[in-house]
Amino acid sequence: MLNILFDVLLAAVVFFTAMAVWSRDLLKSVIFLSVSSVCTATVFFLLNAPDIAITKAAVEAGLTTAVFIVAIQKTSRFEKKRKEGRK
């Protein structure tokens, strides 16, 4: 049962990382990257490395995601520029 969970989590990491790269919306990319990071932290926890899992979840899924979201909010969105150009 643990091997199936491990395989599903690794597939989720690959899927959400690919979705983060291929997504055209930056906010969606950050969310996909955060989910991928949580899945990776869970994999580390299953590998009996809880210290690395907690650090990865706190720093990468928490802090880095917050910094990316604030940075995206501070910049103007590509979609808004495109709509303003048509008017």
PDB file of N, CA, C and O in Angstrom:
ATOM      1  N   MET A   1       0.823  -1.199   0.000  1.00  0.00           N
ATOM      2  CA  MET A   1       0.000   0.000   0.000  1.00  0.00           C
ATOM      3  C   MET A   1       0.864   1.259   0.000  1.00  0.00           C
ATOM      4  O   MET A   1       0.530   2.254  -0.642  1.00  0.00           O
ATOM      5  N   LEU A   2       1.976   1.201   0.727  1.00  0.00           N
ATOM      6  CA  LEU A   2       2.866   2.350   0.786  1.00  0.00           C
ATOM      7  C   LEU A   2       3.523   2.618  -0.565  1.00  0.00           C
ATOM      8  O   LEU A   2       3.748   3.772  -0.932  1.00  0.00           O
ATOM      9  N   ASN A   3       3.829   1.552  -1.306  1.00  0.00           N
ATOM     10  CA  ASN A   3       4.428   1.735  -2.634  1.00  0.00           C
ATOM     11  C   ASN A   3       3.466   2.409  -3.601  1.00  0.00           C
ATOM     12  O   ASN A   3       3.882   3.217  -4.432  1.00  0.00           O
ATOM     13  N   ILE A   4       2.190   2.084  -3.497  1.00  0.00           N
ATOM     14  CA  ILE A   4       1.196   2.719  -4.373  1.00  0.00           C
ATOM     15  C   ILE A   4       1.081   4.197  -4.049  1.00  0.00           C
ATOM     16  O   ILE A   4       1.031   5.029  -4.956  1.00  0.00           O
ATOM     17  N   LEU A   5       1.039   4.536  -2.761  1.00  0.00           N
ATOM     18  CA  LEU A   5       0.976   5.941  -2.351  1.00  0.00           C
ATOM     19  C   LEU A   5       2.216   6.698  -2.804  1.00  0.00           C
ATOM     20  O   LEU A   5       2.125   7.832  -3.275  1.00  0.00           O
ATOM     21  N   PHE A   6       3.366   6.067  -2.660  1.00  0.00           N
ATOM     22  CA  PHE A   6       4.617   6.673  -3.095  1.00  0.00           C
ATOM     23  C   PHE A   6       4.607   6.945  -4.597  1.00  0.00           C
ATOM     24  O   PHE A   6       5.012   8.021  -5.038  1.00  0.00           O
ATOM     25  N   ASP A   7       4.147   5.977  -5.379  1.00  0.00           N
ATOM     26  CA  ASP A   7       4.079   6.155  -6.834  1.00  0.00           C
ATOM     27  C   ASP A   7       3.091   7.240  -7.231  1.00  0.00           C
ATOM     28  O   ASP A   7       3.356   8.020  -8.147  1.00  0.00           O
ATOM     29  N   VAL A   8       1.958   7.294  -6.549  1.00  0.00           N
ATOM     30  CA  VAL A   8       0.958   8.330  -6.845  1.00  0.00           C
ATOM     31  C   VAL A   8       1.515   9.714  -6.518  1.00  0.00           C
ATOM     32  O   VAL A   8       1.311  10.659  -7.280  1.00  0.00           O
ATOM     33  N   LEU A   9       2.209   9.838  -5.403  1.00  0.00           N
ATOM     34  CA  LEU A   9       2.789  11.135  -5.038  1.00  0.00           C
ATOM     35  C   LEU A   9       3.866  11.570  -6.021  1.00  0.00           C
ATOM     36  O   LEU A   9       3.937  12.745  -6.383  1.00  0.00           O
ATOM     37  N   LEU A  10       4.697  10.644  -6.452  1.00  0.00           N
ATOM     38  CA  LEU A  10       5.725  11.004  -7.435  1.00  0.00           C
ATOM     39  C   LEU A  10       5.108  11.386  -8.781  1.00  0.00           C
ATOM     40  O   LEU A  10       5.596  12.297  -9.450  1.00  0.00           O
ATOM     41  N   ALA A  11       4.044  10.700  -9.178  1.00  0.00           N
ATOM     42  CA  ALA A  11       3.341  11.072 -10.408  1.00  0.00           C
ATOM     43  C   ALA A  11       2.705  12.448 -10.256  1.00  0.00           C
ATOM     44  O   ALA A  11       2.691  13.232 -11.205  1.00  0.00           O
ATOM     45  N   ALA A  12       2.178  12.745  -9.072  1.00  0.00           N
ATOM     46  CA  ALA A  12       1.584  14.064  -8.825  1.00  0.00           C
ATOM     47  C   ALA A  12       2.644  15.156  -8.883  1.00  0.00           C
ATOM     48  O   ALA A  12       2.384  16.245  -9.395  1.00  0.00           O
ATOM     49  N   VAL A  13       3.832  14.876  -8.363  1.00  0.00           N
ATOM     50  CA  VAL A  13       4.925  15.855  -8.428  1.00  0.00           C
ATOM     51  C   VAL A  13       5.259  16.172  -9.884  1.00  0.00           C
ATOM     52  O   VAL A  13       5.386  17.338 -10.256  1.00  0.00           O
ATOM     53  N   VAL A  14       5.398  15.141 -10.696  1.00  0.00           N
ATOM     54  CA  VAL A  14       5.723  15.346 -12.110  1.00  0.00           C
ATOM     55  C   VAL A  14       4.592  16.089 -12.816  1.00  0.00           C
ATOM     56  O   VAL A  14       4.848  17.007 -13.596  1.00  0.00           O
ATOM     57  N   PHE A  15       3.347  15.703 -12.553  1.00  0.00           N
ATOM     58  CA  PHE A  15       2.202  16.334 -13.210  1.00  0.00           C
ATOM     59  C   PHE A  15       2.090  17.816 -12.850  1.00  0.00           C
ATOM     60  O   PHE A  15       1.967  18.664 -13.734  1.00  0.00           O
ATOM     61  N   PHE A  16       2.132  18.127 -11.548  1.00  0.00           N
ATOM     62  CA  PHE A  16       1.948  19.518 -11.147  1.00  0.00           C
ATOM     63  C   PHE A  16       3.137  20.393 -11.535  1.00  0.00           C
ATOM     64  O   PHE A  16       2.962  21.583 -11.797  1.00  0.00           O
ATOM     65  N   THR A  17       4.329  19.830 -11.576  1.00  0.00           N
ATOM     66  CA  THR A  17       5.480  20.596 -12.047  1.00  0.00           C
ATOM     67  C   THR A  17       5.346  20.904 -13.530  1.00  0.00           C
ATOM     68  O   THR A  17       5.647  22.017 -13.960  1.00  0.00           O
ATOM     69  N   ALA A  18       4.898  19.930 -14.317  1.00  0.00           N
ATOM     70  CA  ALA A  18       4.673  20.166 -15.747  1.00  0.00           C
ATOM     71  C   ALA A  18       3.568  21.199 -15.961  1.00  0.00           C
ATOM     72  O   ALA A  18       3.674  22.050 -16.843  1.00  0.00           O
ATOM     73  N   MET A  19       2.520  21.126 -15.165  1.00  0.00           N
ATOM     74  CA  MET A  19       1.438  22.110 -15.286  1.00  0.00           C
ATOM     75  C   MET A  19       1.928  23.509 -14.915  1.00  0.00           C
ATOM     76  O   MET A  19       1.478  24.494 -15.500  1.00  0.00           O
ATOM     77  N   ALA A  20       2.836  23.606 -13.957  1.00  0.00           N
ATOM     78  CA  ALA A  20       3.398  24.906 -13.586  1.00  0.00           C
ATOM     79  C   ALA A  20       4.213  25.499 -14.719  1.00  0.00           C
ATOM     80  O   ALA A  20       4.200  26.710 -14.940  1.00  0.00           O
ATOM     81  N   VAL A  21       4.921  24.640 -15.434  1.00  0.00           N
ATOM     82  CA  VAL A  21       5.740  25.123 -16.552  1.00  0.00           C
ATOM     83  C   VAL A  21       4.870  25.510 -17.740  1.00  0.00           C
ATOM     84  O   VAL A  21       5.142  26.517 -18.393  1.00  0.00           O
ATOM     85  N   TRP A  22       3.835  24.737 -18.033  1.00  0.00           N
ATOM     86  CA  TRP A  22       3.028  24.958 -19.225  1.00  0.00           C
ATOM     87  C   TRP A  22       1.883  25.951 -19.039  1.00  0.00           C
ATOM     88  O   TRP A  22       1.284  26.387 -20.022  1.00  0.00           O
ATOM     89  N   SER A  23       1.572  26.312 -17.813  1.00  0.00           N
ATOM     90  CA  SER A  23       0.472  27.235 -17.568  1.00  0.00           C
ATOM     91  C   SER A  23       0.856  28.640 -18.021  1.00  0.00           C
ATOM     92  O   SER A  23       1.980  29.086 -17.789  1.00  0.00           O
ATOM     93  N   ARG A  24      -0.062  29.324 -18.656  1.00  0.00           N
ATOM     94  CA  ARG A  24       0.203  30.680 -19.127  1.00  0.00           C
ATOM     95  C   ARG A  24      -0.096  31.738 -18.063  1.00  0.00           C
ATOM     96  O   ARG A  24       0.389  32.865 -18.156  1.00  0.00           O
ATOM     97  N   ASP A  25      -0.880  31.384 -17.069  1.00  0.00           N
ATOM     98  CA  ASP A  25      -1.206  32.309 -15.999  1.00  0.00           C
ATOM     99  C   ASP A  25      -0.191  32.121 -14.864  1.00  0.00           C
ATOM    100  O   ASP A  25       0.014  31.006 -14.384  1.00  0.00           O
ATOM    101  N   LEU A  26       0.436  33.217 -14.445  1.00  0.00           N
ATOM    102  CA  LEU A  26       1.476  33.113 -13.428  1.00  0.00           C
ATOM    103  C   LEU A  26       0.928  32.668 -12.078  1.00  0.00           C
ATOM    104  O   LEU A  26       1.588  31.915 -11.362  1.00  0.00           O
ATOM    105  N   LEU A  27      -0.253  33.116 -11.728  1.00  0.00           N
ATOM    106  CA  LEU A  27      -0.824  32.730 -10.448  1.00  0.00           C
ATOM    107  C   LEU A  27      -1.125  31.231 -10.406  1.00  0.00           C
ATOM    108  O   LEU A  27      -0.887  30.572  -9.394  1.00  0.00           O
ATOM    109  N   LYS A  28      -1.641  30.705 -11.499  1.00  0.00           N
ATOM    110  CA  LYS A  28      -1.873  29.259 -11.566  1.00  0.00           C
ATOM    111  C   LYS A  28      -0.558  28.501 -11.489  1.00  0.00           C
ATOM    112  O   LYS A  28      -0.490  27.447 -10.858  1.00  0.00           O
ATOM    113  N   SER A  29       0.477  29.018 -12.117  1.00  0.00           N
ATOM    114  CA  SER A  29       1.783  28.362 -12.058  1.00  0.00           C
ATOM    115  C   SER A  29       2.315  28.296 -10.637  1.00  0.00           C
ATOM    116  O   SER A  29       2.884  27.284 -10.228  1.00  0.00           O
ATOM    117  N   VAL A  30       2.134  29.363  -9.892  1.00  0.00           N
ATOM    118  CA  VAL A  30       2.590  29.380  -8.503  1.00  0.00           C
ATOM    119  C   VAL A  30       1.806  28.369  -7.674  1.00  0.00           C
ATOM    120  O   VAL A  30       2.380  27.682  -6.829  1.00  0.00           O
ATOM    121  N   ILE A  31       0.511  28.274  -7.908  1.00  0.00           N
ATOM    122  CA  ILE A  31      -0.314  27.311  -7.176  1.00  0.00           C
ATOM    123  C   ILE A  31       0.094  25.883  -7.519  1.00  0.00           C
ATOM    124  O   ILE A  31       0.211  25.041  -6.629  1.00  0.00           O
ATOM    125  N   PHE A  32       0.312  25.605  -8.801  1.00  0.00           N
ATOM    126  CA  PHE A  32       0.758  24.269  -9.203  1.00  0.00           C
ATOM    127  C   PHE A  32       2.116  23.934  -8.576  1.00  0.00           C
ATOM    128  O   PHE A  32       2.337  22.808  -8.130  1.00  0.00           O
ATOM    129  N   LEU A  33       3.009  24.904  -8.547  1.00  0.00           N
ATOM    130  CA  LEU A  33       4.329  24.681  -7.957  1.00  0.00           C
ATOM    131  C   LEU A  33       4.224  24.428  -6.457  1.00  0.00           C
ATOM    132  O   LEU A  33       4.972  23.620  -5.906  1.00  0.00           O
ATOM    133  N   SER A  34       3.307  25.113  -5.802  1.00  0.00           N
ATOM    134  CA  SER A  34       3.094  24.897  -4.371  1.00  0.00           C
ATOM    135  C   SER A  34       2.553  23.497  -4.089  1.00  0.00           C
ATOM    136  O   SER A  34       2.992  22.836  -3.149  1.00  0.00           O
ATOM    137  N   VAL A  35       1.599  23.047  -4.906  1.00  0.00           N
ATOM    138  CA  VAL A  35       1.057  21.685  -4.730  1.00  0.00           C
ATOM    139  C   VAL A  35       2.145  20.648  -4.975  1.00  0.00           C
ATOM    140  O   VAL A  35       2.221  19.642  -4.270  1.00  0.00           O
ATOM    141  N   SER A  36       2.984  20.893  -5.971  1.00  0.00           N
ATOM    142  CA  SER A  36       4.101  19.989  -6.244  1.00  0.00           C
ATOM    143  C   SER A  36       5.060  19.938  -5.053  1.00  0.00           C
ATOM    144  O   SER A  36       5.582  18.875  -4.719  1.00  0.00           O
ATOM    145  N   SER A  37       5.286  21.067  -4.427  1.00  0.00           N
ATOM    146  CA  SER A  37       6.163  21.118  -3.271  1.00  0.00           C
ATOM    147  C   SER A  37       5.579  20.365  -2.081  1.00  0.00           C
ATOM    148  O   SER A  37       6.309  19.682  -1.361  1.00  0.00           O
ATOM    149  N   VAL A  38       4.275  20.482  -1.868  1.00  0.00           N
ATOM    150  CA  VAL A  38       3.630  19.738  -0.783  1.00  0.00           C
ATOM    151  C   VAL A  38       3.720  18.233  -1.037  1.00  0.00           C
ATOM    152  O   VAL A  38       3.960  17.456  -0.113  1.00  0.00           O
ATOM    153  N   CYS A  39       3.530  17.830  -2.280  1.00  0.00           N
ATOM    154  CA  CYS A  39       3.666  16.400  -2.615  1.00  0.00           C
ATOM    155  C   CYS A  39       5.090  15.917  -2.377  1.00  0.00           C
ATOM    156  O   CYS A  39       5.292  14.806  -1.886  1.00  0.00           O
ATOM    157  N   THR A  40       6.077  16.737  -2.717  1.00  0.00           N
ATOM    158  CA  THR A  40       7.469  16.371  -2.480  1.00  0.00           C
ATOM    159  C   THR A  40       7.768  16.280  -0.986  1.00  0.00           C
ATOM    160  O   THR A  40       8.490  15.387  -0.544  1.00  0.00           O
ATOM    161  N   ALA A  41       7.211  17.205  -0.216  1.00  0.00           N
ATOM    162  CA  ALA A  41       7.396  17.156   1.237  1.00  0.00           C
ATOM    163  C   ALA A  41       6.780  15.879   1.813  1.00  0.00           C
ATOM    164  O   ALA A  41       7.336  15.278   2.732  1.00  0.00           O
ATOM    165  N   THR A  42       5.645  15.471   1.278  1.00  0.00           N
ATOM    166  CA  THR A  42       5.021  14.226   1.729  1.00  0.00           C
ATOM    167  C   THR A  42       5.886  13.016   1.380  1.00  0.00           C
ATOM    168  O   THR A  42       5.977  12.070   2.162  1.00  0.00           O
ATOM    169  N   VAL A  43       6.512  13.046   0.219  1.00  0.00           N
ATOM    170  CA  VAL A  43       7.424  11.968  -0.167  1.00  0.00           C
ATOM    171  C   VAL A  43       8.595  11.890   0.812  1.00  0.00           C
ATOM    172  O   VAL A  43       8.981  10.800   1.235  1.00  0.00           O
ATOM    173  N   PHE A  44       9.162  13.048   1.171  1.00  0.00           N
ATOM    174  CA  PHE A  44      10.252  13.046   2.151  1.00  0.00           C
ATOM    175  C   PHE A  44       9.791  12.500   3.494  1.00  0.00           C
ATOM    176  O   PHE A  44      10.533  11.786   4.169  1.00  0.00           O
ATOM    177  N   PHE A  45       8.560  12.837   3.881  1.00  0.00           N
ATOM    178  CA  PHE A  45       8.037  12.321   5.141  1.00  0.00           C
ATOM    179  C   PHE A  45       7.899  10.796   5.096  1.00  0.00           C
ATOM    180  O   PHE A  45       8.205  10.110   6.071  1.00  0.00           O
ATOM    181  N   LEU A  46       7.438  10.277   3.961  1.00  0.00           N
ATOM    182  CA  LEU A  46       7.310   8.823   3.818  1.00  0.00           C
ATOM    183  C   LEU A  46       8.667   8.127   3.795  1.00  0.00           C
ATOM    184  O   LEU A  46       8.767   6.946   4.126  1.00  0.00           O
ATOM    185  N   LEU A  47       9.707   8.853   3.406  1.00  0.00           N
ATOM    186  CA  LEU A  47      11.057   8.295   3.397  1.00  0.00           C
ATOM    187  C   LEU A  47      11.759   8.449   4.748  1.00  0.00           C
ATOM    188  O   LEU A  47      12.978   8.306   4.843  1.00  0.00           O
ATOM    189  N   ASN A  48      10.974   8.745   5.794  1.00  0.00           N
ATOM    190  CA  ASN A  48      11.485   8.895   7.162  1.00  0.00           C
ATOM    191  C   ASN A  48      12.489  10.042   7.291  1.00  0.00           C
ATOM    192  O   ASN A  48      13.509   9.914   7.968  1.00  0.00           O
ATOM    193  N   ALA A  49      12.186  11.157   6.637  1.00  0.00           N
ATOM    194  CA  ALA A  49      12.983  12.372   6.783  1.00  0.00           C
ATOM    195  C   ALA A  49      12.042  13.527   7.157  1.00  0.00           C
ATOM    196  O   ALA A  49      11.831  14.442   6.361  1.00  0.00           O
ATOM    197  N   PRO A  50      11.475  13.478   8.377  1.00  0.00           N
ATOM    198  CA  PRO A  50      10.481  14.493   8.734  1.00  0.00           C
ATOM    199  C   PRO A  50      11.057  15.899   8.864  1.00  0.00           C
ATOM    200  O   PRO A  50      10.344  16.874   8.626  1.00  0.00           O
ATOM    201  N   ASP A  51      12.334  16.027   9.238  1.00  0.00           N
ATOM    202  CA  ASP A  51      12.924  17.352   9.341  1.00  0.00           C
ATOM    203  C   ASP A  51      13.008  18.040   7.978  1.00  0.00           C
ATOM    204  O   ASP A  51      12.735  19.235   7.862  1.00  0.00           O
ATOM    205  N   ILE A  52      13.381  17.293   6.966  1.00  0.00           N
ATOM    206  CA  ILE A  52      13.434  17.853   5.608  1.00  0.00           C
ATOM    207  C   ILE A  52      12.029  18.138   5.100  1.00  0.00           C
ATOM    208  O   ILE A  52      11.805  19.145   4.427  1.00  0.00           O
ATOM    209  N   ALA A  53      11.086  17.265   5.413  1.00  0.00           N
ATOM    210  CA  ALA A  53       9.704  17.453   4.961  1.00  0.00           C
ATOM    211  C   ALA A  53       9.096  18.712   5.561  1.00  0.00           C
ATOM    212  O   ALA A  53       8.444  19.483   4.856  1.00  0.00           O
ATOM    213  N   ILE A  54       9.303  18.925   6.848  1.00  0.00           N
ATOM    214  CA  ILE A  54       8.749  20.117   7.495  1.00  0.00           C
ATOM    215  C   ILE A  54       9.401  21.379   6.958  1.00  0.00           C
ATOM    216  O   ILE A  54       8.720  22.376   6.717  1.00  0.00           O
ATOM    217  N   THR A  55      10.711  21.347   6.768  1.00  0.00           N
ATOM    218  CA  THR A  55      11.406  22.512   6.228  1.00  0.00           C
ATOM    219  C   THR A  55      10.956  22.815   4.811  1.00  0.00           C
ATOM    220  O   THR A  55      10.726  23.973   4.463  1.00  0.00           O
ATOM    221  N   LYS A  56      10.829  21.780   3.994  1.00  0.00           N
ATOM    222  CA  LYS A  56      10.391  21.976   2.612  1.00  0.00           C
ATOM    223  C   LYS A  56       8.979  22.519   2.556  1.00  0.00           C
ATOM    224  O   LYS A  56       8.688  23.408   1.756  1.00  0.00           O
ATOM    225  N   ALA A  57       8.098  21.997   3.394  1.00  0.00           N
ATOM    226  CA  ALA A  57       6.716  22.474   3.402  1.00  0.00           C
ATOM    227  C   ALA A  57       6.643  23.918   3.881  1.00  0.00           C
ATOM    228  O   ALA A  57       5.901  24.721   3.315  1.00  0.00           O
ATOM    229  N   ALA A  58       7.400  24.254   4.911  1.00  0.00           N
ATOM    230  CA  ALA A  58       7.336  25.607   5.465  1.00  0.00           C
ATOM    231  C   ALA A  58       7.969  26.635   4.535  1.00  0.00           C
ATOM    232  O   ALA A  58       7.395  27.697   4.294  1.00  0.00           O
ATOM    233  N   VAL A  59       9.137  26.322   4.019  1.00  0.00           N
ATOM    234  CA  VAL A  59       9.859  27.305   3.216  1.00  0.00           C
ATOM    235  C   VAL A  59       9.335  27.361   1.790  1.00  0.00           C
ATOM    236  O   VAL A  59       8.951  28.427   1.308  1.00  0.00           O
ATOM    237  N   GLU A  60       9.318  26.229   1.120  1.00  0.00           N
ATOM    238  CA  GLU A  60       8.969  26.255  -0.303  1.00  0.00           C
ATOM    239  C   GLU A  60       7.469  26.385  -0.528  1.00  0.00           C
ATOM    240  O   GLU A  60       7.040  27.202  -1.342  1.00  0.00           O
ATOM    241  N   ALA A  61       6.668  25.600   0.174  1.00  0.00           N
ATOM    242  CA  ALA A  61       5.226  25.659  -0.050  1.00  0.00           C
ATOM    243  C   ALA A  61       4.608  26.867   0.624  1.00  0.00           C
ATOM    244  O   ALA A  61       3.591  27.379   0.157  1.00  0.00           O
ATOM    245  N   GLY A  62       5.196  27.329   1.703  1.00  0.00           N
ATOM    246  CA  GLY A  62       4.618  28.461   2.426  1.00  0.00           C
ATOM    247  C   GLY A  62       5.226  29.794   2.057  1.00  0.00           C
ATOM    248  O   GLY A  62       4.573  30.638   1.444  1.00  0.00           O
ATOM    249  N   LEU A  63       6.471  29.979   2.430  1.00  0.00           N
ATOM    250  CA  LEU A  63       7.122  31.277   2.278  1.00  0.00           C
ATOM    251  C   LEU A  63       7.357  31.657   0.815  1.00  0.00           C
ATOM    252  O   LEU A  63       7.054  32.777   0.405  1.00  0.00           O
ATOM    253  N   THR A  64       7.890  30.738   0.043  1.00  0.00           N
ATOM    254  CA  THR A  64       8.175  31.046  -1.362  1.00  0.00           C
ATOM    255  C   THR A  64       6.898  31.323  -2.148  1.00  0.00           C
ATOM    256  O   THR A  64       6.872  32.210  -3.001  1.00  0.00           O
ATOM    257  N   THR A  65       5.847  30.573  -1.863  1.00  0.00           N
ATOM    258  CA  THR A  65       4.569  30.815  -2.528  1.00  0.00           C
ATOM    259  C   THR A  65       4.035  32.197  -2.185  1.00  0.00           C
ATOM    260  O   THR A  65       3.529  32.904  -3.056  1.00  0.00           O
ATOM    261  N   ALA A  66       4.144  32.583  -0.921  1.00  0.00           N
ATOM    262  CA  ALA A  66       3.682  33.913  -0.515  1.00  0.00           C
ATOM    263  C   ALA A  66       4.481  35.015  -1.201  1.00  0.00           C
ATOM    264  O   ALA A  66       3.910  36.014  -1.637  1.00  0.00           O
ATOM    265  N   VAL A  67       5.791  34.842  -1.299  1.00  0.00           N
ATOM    266  CA  VAL A  67       6.630  35.840  -1.967  1.00  0.00           C
ATOM    267  C   VAL A  67       6.271  35.939  -3.451  1.00  0.00           C
ATOM    268  O   VAL A  67       6.181  37.042  -3.991  1.00  0.00           O
ATOM    269  N   PHE A  68       6.066  34.807  -4.110  1.00  0.00           N
ATOM    270  CA  PHE A  68       5.686  34.821  -5.522  1.00  0.00           C
ATOM    271  C   PHE A  68       4.338  35.508  -5.739  1.00  0.00           C
ATOM    272  O   PHE A  68       4.177  36.278  -6.686  1.00  0.00           O
ATOM    273  N   ILE A  69       3.376  35.231  -4.866  1.00  0.00           N
ATOM    274  CA  ILE A  69       2.049  35.835  -5.021  1.00  0.00           C
ATOM    275  C   ILE A  69       2.120  37.340  -4.823  1.00  0.00           C
ATOM    276  O   ILE A  69       1.482  38.085  -5.567  1.00  0.00           O
ATOM    277  N   VAL A  70       2.882  37.805  -3.838  1.00  0.00           N
ATOM    278  CA  VAL A  70       3.040  39.252  -3.627  1.00  0.00           C
ATOM    279  C   VAL A  70       3.735  39.884  -4.826  1.00  0.00           C
ATOM    280  O   VAL A  70       3.351  40.972  -5.256  1.00  0.00           O
ATOM    281  N   ALA A  71       4.743  39.225  -5.370  1.00  0.00           N
ATOM    282  CA  ALA A  71       5.446  39.768  -6.540  1.00  0.00           C
ATOM    283  C   ALA A  71       4.528  39.843  -7.759  1.00  0.00           C
ATOM    284  O   ALA A  71       4.598  40.799  -8.531  1.00  0.00           O
ATOM    285  N   ILE A  72       3.674  38.846  -7.934  1.00  0.00           N
ATOM    286  CA  ILE A  72       2.736  38.871  -9.058  1.00  0.00           C
ATOM    287  C   ILE A  72       1.723  39.989  -8.883  1.00  0.00           C
ATOM    288  O   ILE A  72       1.357  40.647  -9.858  1.00  0.00           O
ATOM    289  N   GLN A  73       1.262  40.217  -7.657  1.00  0.00           N
ATOM    290  CA  GLN A  73       0.299  41.286  -7.413  1.00  0.00           C
ATOM    291  C   GLN A  73       0.906  42.660  -7.630  1.00  0.00           C
ATOM    292  O   GLN A  73       0.197  43.589  -8.016  1.00  0.00           O
ATOM    293  N   LYS A  74       2.197  42.808  -7.393  1.00  0.00           N
ATOM    294  CA  LYS A  74       2.858  44.107  -7.560  1.00  0.00           C
ATOM    295  C   LYS A  74       3.111  44.452  -9.025  1.00  0.00           C
ATOM    296  O   LYS A  74       3.322  45.619  -9.354  1.00  0.00           O
ATOM    297  N   THR A  75       3.094  43.477  -9.890  1.00  0.00           N
ATOM    298  CA  THR A  75       3.312  43.741 -11.314  1.00  0.00           C
ATOM    299  C   THR A  75       1.972  43.798 -12.034  1.00  0.00           C
ATOM    300  O   THR A  75       0.958  43.312 -11.533  1.00  0.00           O
ATOM    301  N   SER A  76       1.986  44.399 -13.217  1.00  0.00           N
ATOM    302  CA  SER A  76       0.744  44.439 -13.994  1.00  0.00           C
ATOM    303  C   SER A  76       0.610  43.147 -14.769  1.00  0.00           C
ATOM    304  O   SER A  76       1.590  42.589 -15.262  1.00  0.00           O
ATOM    305  N   ARG A  77      -0.615  42.687 -14.865  1.00  0.00           N
ATOM    306  CA  ARG A  77      -0.883  41.409 -15.512  1.00  0.00           C
ATOM    307  C   ARG A  77      -0.859  41.562 -17.024  1.00  0.00           C
ATOM    308  O   ARG A  77      -1.246  42.603 -17.554  1.00  0.00           O
ATOM    309  N   PHE A  78      -0.404  40.527 -17.716  1.00  0.00           N
ATOM    310  CA  PHE A  78      -0.339  40.527 -19.174  1.00  0.00           C
ATOM    311  C   PHE A  78      -1.731  40.628 -19.775  1.00  0.00           C
ATOM    312  O   PHE A  78      -1.918  41.282 -20.801  1.00  0.00           O
ATOM    313  N   GLU A  79      -2.707  39.989 -19.148  1.00  0.00           N
ATOM    314  CA  GLU A  79      -4.067  40.013 -19.670  1.00  0.00           C
ATOM    315  C   GLU A  79      -4.644  41.423 -19.631  1.00  0.00           C
ATOM    316  O   GLU A  79      -5.365  41.822 -20.545  1.00  0.00           O
ATOM    317  N   LYS A  80      -4.333  42.179 -18.581  1.00  0.00           N
ATOM    318  CA  LYS A  80      -4.838  43.543 -18.469  1.00  0.00           C
ATOM    319  C   LYS A  80      -4.237  44.436 -19.545  1.00  0.00           C
ATOM    320  O   LYS A  80      -4.934  45.276 -20.114  1.00  0.00           O
ATOM    321  N   LYS A  81      -2.952  44.262 -19.829  1.00  0.00           N
ATOM    322  CA  LYS A  81      -2.301  45.061 -20.863  1.00  0.00           C
ATOM    323  C   LYS A  81      -2.899  44.763 -22.224  1.00  0.00           C
ATOM    324  O   LYS A  81      -3.084  45.672 -23.034  1.00  0.00           O
ATOM    325  N   ARG A  82      -3.199  43.510 -22.482  1.00  0.00           N
ATOM    326  CA  ARG A  82      -3.758  43.129 -23.770  1.00  0.00           C
ATOM    327  C   ARG A  82      -5.149  43.725 -23.951  1.00  0.00           C
ATOM    328  O   ARG A  82      -5.473  44.202 -25.038  1.00  0.00           O
ATOM    329  N   LYS A  83      -5.978  43.707 -22.906  1.00  0.00           N
ATOM    330  CA  LYS A  83      -7.323  44.269 -22.994  1.00  0.00           C
ATOM    331  C   LYS A  83      -7.269  45.778 -23.160  1.00  0.00           C
ATOM    332  O   LYS A  83      -8.076  46.338 -23.902  1.00  0.00           O
ATOM    333  N   GLU A  84      -6.344  46.451 -22.493  1.00  0.00           N
ATOM    334  CA  GLU A  84      -6.212  47.894 -22.625  1.00  0.00           C
ATOM    335  C   GLU A  84      -5.737  48.284 -24.009  1.00  0.00           C
ATOM    336  O   GLU A  84      -6.102  49.349 -24.507  1.00  0.00           O
ATOM    337  N   GLY A  85      -4.946  47.461 -24.630  1.00  0.00           N
ATOM    338  CA  GLY A  85      -4.453  47.740 -25.979  1.00  0.00           C
ATOM    339  C   GLY A  85      -5.524  47.669 -27.023  1.00  0.00           C
ATOM    340  O   GLY A  85      -5.418  48.337 -28.051  1.00  0.00           O
ATOM    341  N   ARG A  86      -6.562  46.881 -26.802  1.00  0.00           N
ATOM    342  CA  ARG A  86      -7.646  46.737 -27.773  1.00  0.00           C
ATOM    343  C   ARG A  86      -8.622  47.899 -27.714  1.00  0.00           C
ATOM    344  O   ARG A  86      -9.316  48.162 -28.696  1.00  0.00           O
ATOM    345  N   LYS A  87      -8.694  48.599 -26.595  1.00  0.00           N
ATOM    346  CA  LYS A  87      -9.668  49.680 -26.454  1.00  0.00           C
ATOM    347  C   LYS A  87      -9.268  50.923 -27.172  1.00  0.00           C
ATOM    348  O   LYS A  87      -9.995  51.916 -27.139  1.00  0.00           O
TER     349      LYS A  87
END
